[in-house]
Amino acid sequence: MSHHVLLLGGHGKVAQLLTPLLLKRSWTVTSVIRAQEQVPTIKKLGASQNGKLNVLVRSLEDVKSTDDAKKVIEDAGREGEKGVDYVVWSAGAGGKGGPERTYAIDRDAAIHFIRAAASTPSITKFLMVSYLASRKAKPAWWSEEEWKAAQHVNNEVLPTYYKAKIAADEELYRVSRKSETLVGINLRPGTLTLEPAGKVELGRTKGSGGDVSRETVAVVADELLAREGVRNGWIDLLDGAEGVREAVERVVREGVDAAEGDPVYDE
């Protein structure tokens, strides 16, 4: 079955690695980027691919409401033969522009798109790329040492980013759990590297830190989007020893949800 994926933050490294994987499935991808000068880079990703690639130039910083987000979704829908049915959030301020810009994009715009997707019945999956330490409570499978390391990152190294991302992560969890149509997939990688894609530790990771290649994140995201039966949940990701397809099948089969132990899980 063909799908139309709205890829938000299309110029990012993970998004550029994900785009050809989705096109290889003969899916349509509408890649949202912020600047006209980025268009040639994205269009090259569609060369000799089975699927159709559209490029939409929009500033996510200008998305100030759910209606603004719905407008982007509608504009993307007009670009394809069918409307958008999957959304991928791989966008972010990247630490540029100060705290206000981080909150405007990583928190506010993300939340607007989550709500817009939930109110669009044709959209059935929303995959958000977050990060491994984005949580408020220590999960049972992490040691005290691992939890302290996560808290150090969240409270001392990246406090603004943490506050923005956890707000968006929680909103996706709440909204998708209540929705009859939208599955919310929160993919939570560790420290991103430029290594080739490899095997993984997926679902609940033993540690709060560790590396994973950007290419692996893209491969896992592609598999999660293509896999039937994926449920709402948080899925943590590090480099590991299990094949990607096998890991995704296990996580789906077992209904793994790394949100367990966090306050949002018990709401």
C-alpha positions as CSV (number, residue, x, y, z in Angstrom):
1,M,0.0,0.0,0.0
2,S,1.3,3.4,-0.9
3,H,1.5,6.2,1.7
4,H,2.1,10.0,1.6
5,V,4.5,11.1,4.3
6,L,4.8,14.7,5.5
7,L,8.4,15.0,6.6
8,L,8.9,18.0,8.8
9,G,12.5,19.2,9.1
10,G,13.4,17.7,5.7
11,H,16.8,19.3,5.5
12,G,18.1,17.7,8.7
13,K,20.6,14.9,8.5
14,V,18.3,12.1,9.7
15,A,15.5,13.3,7.4
16,Q,17.8,13.3,4.4
17,L,18.8,9.7,5.2
18,L,15.1,8.7,5.7
19,T,13.8,10.3,2.5
20,P,15.2,7.9,0.0
21,L,14.2,4.9,2.1
22,L,10.6,6.0,2.0
23,L,10.8,6.7,-1.7
24,K,12.2,3.3,-2.3
25,R,8.9,1.9,-1.0
26,S,7.2,3.8,-3.9
27,W,5.7,6.2,-1.3
28,T,5.1,9.9,-1.7
29,V,7.2,12.2,0.5
30,T,6.5,15.9,1.0
31,S,9.7,17.3,2.6
32,V,9.2,20.6,4.5
33,I,12.2,22.8,4.6
34,R,12.7,26.3,5.7
35,A,14.7,27.9,2.9
36,Q,14.5,28.0,-0.9
37,E,18.2,27.5,-1.3
38,Q,17.8,24.1,0.4
39,V,15.5,22.9,-2.4
40,P,18.2,21.5,-4.8
41,T,19.8,19.4,-2.0
42,I,16.4,17.8,-1.2
43,K,15.4,17.3,-4.8
44,K,18.6,15.2,-5.4
45,L,17.3,12.7,-2.9
46,G,14.5,11.8,-5.2
47,A,16.7,11.0,-8.2
48,S,16.1,7.5,-9.7
49,Q,13.6,6.6,-6.9
50,N,10.3,4.8,-7.3
51,G,8.3,7.2,-5.2
52,K,7.4,10.8,-5.7
53,L,9.2,13.6,-3.9
54,N,7.7,17.0,-3.3
55,V,9.4,19.9,-1.6
56,L,7.5,22.5,0.4
57,V,9.2,25.6,1.7
58,R,7.7,26.7,5.0
59,S,9.1,28.1,8.2
60,L,8.0,26.0,11.2
61,E,8.8,28.9,13.4
62,D,5.8,30.7,11.8
63,V,3.4,27.9,12.9
64,K,1.7,29.6,15.8
65,S,-1.5,27.5,16.0
66,T,-3.1,24.2,15.1
67,D,-4.8,25.9,12.2
68,D,-1.4,27.0,10.9
69,A,-0.2,23.4,11.1
70,K,-3.3,22.1,9.3
71,K,-2.7,24.6,6.5
72,V,0.8,23.0,6.0
73,I,-0.8,19.5,6.0
74,E,-3.4,20.7,3.5
75,D,-0.8,22.3,1.3
76,A,1.2,19.0,1.3
77,G,-1.9,17.1,0.5
78,R,-2.3,19.1,-2.7
79,E,1.2,18.1,-3.7
80,G,0.5,14.4,-3.9
81,E,-2.0,12.1,-5.5
82,K,-3.4,11.3,-2.1
83,G,-3.6,13.3,1.1
84,V,-1.0,13.0,3.9
85,D,-1.5,9.9,6.0
86,Y,1.8,9.7,7.9
87,V,3.7,12.6,9.6
88,V,7.4,12.5,10.6
89,W,8.7,15.2,12.9
90,S,12.5,15.4,12.5
91,A,12.7,19.2,13.0
92,G,14.3,21.4,15.6
93,A,15.9,24.7,16.3
94,G,19.3,23.0,16.7
95,G,20.2,25.3,19.5
96,K,20.2,28.3,17.2
97,G,18.3,31.5,18.0
98,G,18.2,31.2,21.8
99,P,15.6,29.6,24.1
100,E,12.7,31.4,22.5
101,R,13.3,29.8,19.1
102,T,13.8,26.4,20.7
103,Y,10.4,26.6,22.5
104,A,8.8,28.0,19.3
105,I,9.9,25.0,17.2
106,D,10.7,22.0,19.4
107,R,7.8,22.5,21.7
108,D,5.1,24.8,20.2
109,A,5.2,24.0,16.5
110,A,5.6,20.3,17.3
111,I,2.5,20.4,19.5
112,H,0.5,22.2,16.9
113,F,1.3,19.6,14.3
114,I,0.4,16.8,16.8
115,R,-3.0,18.3,17.4
116,A,-3.5,19.0,13.7
117,A,-2.6,15.4,12.8
118,A,-5.0,14.1,15.5
119,S,-7.8,16.2,14.0
120,T,-7.2,14.9,10.5
121,P,-8.8,11.4,10.2
122,S,-6.7,10.4,7.2
123,I,-3.5,10.7,9.3
124,T,-2.8,7.4,11.1
125,K,0.8,7.6,12.2
126,F,2.9,10.4,13.7
127,L,6.5,9.5,14.3
128,M,8.5,12.0,16.3
129,V,12.3,11.9,16.6
130,S,13.1,12.8,20.2
131,Y,16.1,11.8,22.4
132,L,16.8,9.0,24.9
133,A,16.9,11.0,28.1
134,S,13.7,12.9,27.5
135,R,11.7,11.7,30.6
136,K,10.7,12.9,34.1
137,A,11.2,9.8,36.2
138,K,13.8,7.0,36.4
139,P,12.6,3.9,34.6
140,A,12.9,0.6,36.5
141,W,15.4,-0.8,33.9
142,W,18.0,2.1,34.5
143,S,20.4,2.2,37.3
144,E,20.7,5.2,39.6
145,E,24.0,6.1,37.9
146,E,22.3,6.0,34.5
147,W,19.4,8.2,35.8
148,K,21.9,10.7,37.3
149,A,23.6,10.9,33.9
150,A,20.3,11.6,32.2
151,Q,19.4,14.3,34.8
152,H,22.7,16.0,34.2
153,V,22.0,16.2,30.5
154,N,18.5,17.5,31.0
155,N,19.0,19.9,33.9
156,E,22.6,21.2,33.3
157,V,23.6,20.6,29.7
158,L,20.4,21.0,27.6
159,P,17.8,22.4,30.0
160,T,15.8,24.4,27.4
161,Y,15.9,21.6,24.8
162,Y,14.8,19.1,27.5
163,K,11.8,21.2,28.6
164,A,10.7,21.7,25.0
165,K,11.1,18.1,23.9
166,I,9.5,16.5,27.0
167,A,6.5,18.8,26.5
168,A,6.1,17.6,22.9
169,D,6.7,14.0,23.8
170,E,4.1,14.0,26.5
171,E,1.6,15.7,24.2
172,L,2.0,13.1,21.5
173,Y,1.6,10.4,24.1
174,R,-1.6,11.9,25.5
175,V,-3.2,12.8,22.2
176,S,-2.5,9.6,20.4
177,R,-3.7,7.5,23.4
178,K,-7.0,9.3,23.2
179,S,-7.3,9.3,19.4
180,E,-9.2,6.6,17.6
181,T,-7.2,7.2,14.4
182,L,-3.7,8.3,15.3
183,V,-0.8,6.1,16.4
184,G,2.0,8.2,18.1
185,I,5.5,6.7,17.8
186,N,8.2,8.4,19.8
187,L,11.6,7.3,18.6
188,R,14.3,8.2,21.1
189,P,17.9,7.8,20.0
190,G,21.0,8.3,22.0
191,T,23.9,10.5,20.9
192,L,23.9,10.7,17.1
193,T,26.9,9.8,15.1
194,L,27.9,9.7,11.4
195,E,28.7,5.9,11.4
196,P,27.0,3.6,8.9
197,A,23.7,1.9,9.9
198,G,24.1,-1.2,12.0
199,K,22.5,-3.4,14.6
200,V,20.5,-1.9,17.5
201,E,19.3,-2.0,21.0
202,L,15.6,-1.1,20.7
203,G,12.7,-0.6,23.0
204,R,14.0,-0.3,26.5
205,T,17.8,0.4,26.6
206,K,20.0,-0.6,29.5
207,G,21.5,2.8,29.6
208,S,20.5,6.5,29.4
209,G,23.4,7.3,27.2
210,G,25.3,5.8,24.3
211,D,25.7,6.3,20.6
212,V,23.6,5.5,17.6
213,S,24.2,6.4,14.0
214,R,21.9,8.8,12.2
215,E,21.6,6.3,9.4
216,T,20.4,3.7,11.9
217,V,17.7,6.1,13.2
218,A,16.5,6.6,9.6
219,V,16.4,2.8,9.0
220,V,14.5,2.2,12.2
221,A,12.0,5.0,11.5
222,D,11.4,3.6,8.0
223,E,10.7,0.1,9.4
224,L,8.4,1.5,12.1
225,L,6.4,3.4,9.5
226,A,6.1,0.4,7.2
227,R,5.3,-2.1,10.0
228,E,1.6,-2.9,10.7
229,G,0.5,-3.2,14.3
230,V,2.7,-0.5,15.8
231,R,1.1,1.0,18.9
232,N,1.4,4.3,20.7
233,G,4.6,4.5,22.8
234,W,8.1,5.5,23.4
235,I,10.8,3.5,21.7
236,D,14.4,4.0,22.9
237,L,17.3,3.4,20.5
238,L,21.0,2.8,20.7
239,D,23.6,0.9,18.7
240,G,23.4,-2.8,19.7
241,A,23.5,-6.4,18.7
242,E,20.0,-7.1,17.2
243,G,19.1,-6.7,13.5
244,V,16.8,-3.7,12.9
245,R,13.9,-5.7,11.3
246,E,14.0,-8.3,14.0
247,A,14.1,-5.6,16.7
248,V,11.2,-3.8,15.3
249,E,9.2,-7.0,15.0
250,R,9.9,-7.8,18.6
251,V,9.0,-4.4,19.9
252,V,5.7,-4.4,18.0
253,R,4.9,-8.0,19.0
254,E,5.6,-7.4,22.7
255,G,4.0,-3.9,22.8
256,V,7.2,-2.4,24.3
257,D,6.6,1.1,25.7
258,A,9.6,2.9,27.3
259,A,7.2,5.5,28.7
260,E,6.4,3.0,31.5
261,G,7.5,4.6,34.8
262,D,7.1,8.2,33.6
263,P,4.1,10.3,34.9
264,V,2.5,10.5,31.5
265,Y,2.2,6.7,31.3
266,D,-0.1,6.6,34.3
267,E,-2.3,9.6,33.5
